[in-house]
Amino acid sequence: RAAAGGFGGAAFAGVGFGGYSGSTNLAEEGLGVSGVGSFKTDGSGSFNSGDASSNYSLDPTLAQCLSHATRPNQTTKKKALRDIVAVVEGRPTSFSPNDDTLNDVNASVYKRSPEVVAAALPQWHRAFARLADDDNAATRVLAAEANASLCENAKKGLAFHLKHVTPTWFANAHDEDPAVVKAAKESFERVFATPEKRSAVLARYAREILSRVTEKLAPNSDDDKNKDGGTSEERRERSERITSAALRTLAGFARVADVRTKEVSVALGEALDKLDVQNNGGGLKRFANHSSAKIRRGAYVATLAIADAEGSYDENNDVLGASKVLRRQSFASVALLDATDERDGSSLGEARELALGFLRRRGDDAWKDLCSFLLTEKSKAREGDAPGDEGDEPPDSIDAFLETLERHVSSGCHGAAEQSAPSVLPLLAATPLRALRKKNRLVRLLAALWDGYGLCDVPSRSADAKALLQAFRETLLYGVIVVAVEDDASNDVTKTETENKDASFVFRDDLFRAALEERWVPCAMRDFDDFTENASLRAAALCETLVSVSRRPALKETCLRRVMERVVDDCARTVAGSIPGGGVDAPGARRVAAFHRALCSAAETRDASDAKKKGNDDSETALRWVERAFARPVAVATAVAVASGGPTEAGAALLASLVEKHGASCLTSGDVAEGDDASASASLVDANLDGLLDACFAESSATGTVSSGDARRGRSTEEARAETLATVVLAAPGAWDEALRRASESAARGDASGLATVAAALEILGKKSSSSSWRRPALDAIVVDAATAKDARDRLGPEASALVAAAAAPR
């Protein structure tokens, strides 16, 4: 693992320490042990690097550049850092020819030898440690580039100074500025050639690297971070940047160092011990609860990197081994409680990665660690009483986790649902199935998700609303399809198979009731009068969910059937409205028609998808299920309402849309083929069709004022009667003869409204059907009578002419 990774972590998988000119073996005698040397005391300014054969004076030009590099002025620092690179590589610097410190500027322009460069490293590593924390990102980039130039050109002389350069170098590779990170990583890659060398460097100087981290994370380190002064805002930003960088450095070390080795394990364990002491036993938890989102992000990344490091949880490991009980508890609480309740959108990505990664890494042990943490906290709250006293119910870690998740989603994910809500399903998938079936946990979570969705159901937060609605849908489907599956290992082995199946049915029934009957369906039915984007998405998503569940045989005829019966009942009440005396409520009929269209659209999409995956399938299609479970019972309810209150435009339109989409079976007792006269008697005994015919040919009422009920549902009009009659005839062609008989009888009594209805129906039939099934002797007799009878004009009026014209129109 450590050998494969690059310096600084997996995010830069192809980058690591590289080689330098001349081979350096890290196992050489004295590497990293002999120290950085010291200046001689003879006044010569020569530097003793620790190598007996190498005594070099500090180059005066480099000395001046190093001195200027730590000045307060940013322009001076940047110029000095550029000059360091130029001096080392033998390029002209920015020094003026009149500078008193240089006798000959041109003479200073030459490439410095490795020994001369190495002599500057003792002064450089001190300056570098300070420059790495500079407020100015450009200065930090230049410092990283200067460090790269010095380290690369020092060649073998670098070995004697790695102990002091490496900690800042490694920290530089975890700066918040990508340019700093790039410069540090690429220079390490060029200096050390192989992953083995990089791993050896980290193992050799692990204590030094982690010592710098704990120093930056110490509670009193803010004084050091803010010694450069500035405004309160500048000091705050500096403290956050340095602290978060230290946490990222800790994470990077855990990723690339081999935690299985003793020296790395001990060094990392000691660093975590020191953090525990510094933070009164809190360790990384103090940073996970920090007010700064940037610092919390760093804490999440560090917690996951350490927990996910291979070997960190081995029994004898010094990092998270069996003896580190309190640290295991702290890590579990950070991953499953603090990260789950993260409120800042910029930190949610790291928070969710931590929670999911920790559950993946620890499995069931994650819940045990969290339970231990809760017991410890409960003990502290009771002022030292021992946990687990008789009669004291132990805390439930899964309840604590789900309650935290419920609070988070019920708040609308604190304004960041678009980033947070998609993680609800992965978090549930990482939770034991058997635990999710207990205590109505998923029912509570569904209620919380719907509450959060309600908060976001405004135009300005449509993206958050969409994400939470999707999470609501996924949670429902996961519960009824995965958690409640009968043959799952989560079933109680102490119960019989029948008892387990009954329990699964009750569990699913509770989920359907909580999600669909009590919340989604009533809300969606109101949405068809609401033309906002959120309302359309809510209704469409409901229809997609119903269709998806219908493809599961175990659900279609049990829980879903009961839900659809509730939907049909609601639609029937919506169609009828609250009008005294019955009839069709126009707004209600339009809402039901819109719901039917959305349901059919979802079914057709699903059928097309199934056809691509499975080819031809003889089982019931989704559209056929819509017809059976919704269209037929709704058509019956609508026919009853039309028959009782008379045909209206809204009622006729709803009936027509149902028959056009699903055919004659919506209004008849069986499948009737168009033009099949033999089925006429069977069709006409259907009370629904008889009632519709009665309504179409009811005696015309005297014109009067329009009542409030009529205004709501629309008065029965000629067009509505004709549309209703055309729908009946298309559903049951045998009813056409009965319609003609009734029209003829009404005409004989001097009521021409029946003839007008037949004439208008003929025009509609001509547009909707190419069949000639309506051409009957009875029609011919009525037309001849209307055209030839002497008293037809006086008796029947203009309706007779309309009928003659409609019958004579070409088909």
JOBELLIN-V240246 format. One line per field, one symbol per residue. ss: DSSP state (a for helix, b for strand, c for the rest). burial: 1 if it has 16 or more other ideal C-beta (glycine too) atoms within 10 Angstrom, else 0. A space follows every 10 residues. Layout:
ss = ???
burial = ???
This chain:
ss = ccccccccca aacccccccc cccccccccc cccccccbbc cccccbbbcc ccccbbbcca aaaaaaaacc cccaaaaaaa aaaaaaaaac cccccccccc cccccaaacc cccaaaaaac aaaaaaaaaa acccccaaaa aaaaaaaaaa aaacaaaaaa aaaaaaaaaa aacccccaaa aaaaaaaaaa acccaaaaaa aaaacaaaaa aaaaaaaccc aaaaaccccc caaaaaaaaa aaaaaaaaaa aaaaaacccc caaaaaaaaa aaaaaaaacc ccccaaaacc ccaaaaaaaa aaaaaaaacc cccccccccc ccccaaaaaa aaaaaaaacc ccccaaaaaa aaaaaaaaaa aacaaaaaaa aaaaaaaaaa accccccccc ccccccaaaa aaaaaaaaaa ccaaacaaaa ccaaaaaaac ccaaaacccc aaaaaaaaaa aaaaaaccaa aaaaaaaaaa aaaaaaaaaa aaaccccccc ccccccaaaa aaaaaaaaaa aaaaaaaaaa aaaaaaaccc ccaaaaaaaa aaaaaaaaaa ccaaaaccaa aaaaaaaaaa aaaaaacccc cccccaaaaa aaaaaaaaaa aaaaaaaaaa aaaacccccc caaaaaaaaa aaaaaaaaaa aaaaacccaa aaaaaaaaaa aacaaacccc ccccccaaaa aaaaccaaaa aaaaaacccc cccccccaaa aaaccccaaa aaaaaaaaaa acccaaaaaa aaaaaaaacc ccaaaaaaaa aaaaaaaacc ccccccaaaa aaaaaaaacc caaaaacaaa aaaaaaaacc c
burial = 0100111110 0100111101 0001010000 1100011010 0000001011 1001010110 1111110111 0000001111 1111111100 0010100000 0100000100 0101111111 1111101110 1111000011 1111111111 1111111111 1111111111 1111111001 1111111111 1110101111 1111111111 1111011100 1000110000 0000100111 1111111111 1111111111 1001101111 1101110110 0011111101 0111111111 1111111110 1110001111 1001001111 1111111111 0111101101 1111111110 1100011011 1111110000 0000001000 0000111101 1110110111 1111111111 1011101100 1010111000 1111111111 1110111000 1101111111 1111111111 0011000001 1000000001 1011101111 1111111011 1011101100 0001101111 1111111111 1001110111 0011011101 1101111010 0111110111 1111110111 1111011000 0000000000 1110111011 1111111111 1110111111 1111111110 1111111100 0101010011 0011010111 1110111100 0000000011 0111110001 1111111111 1111111111 0111011000 1111111111 1101100010 0011000010 0110110000 0100110011 1111011000 0
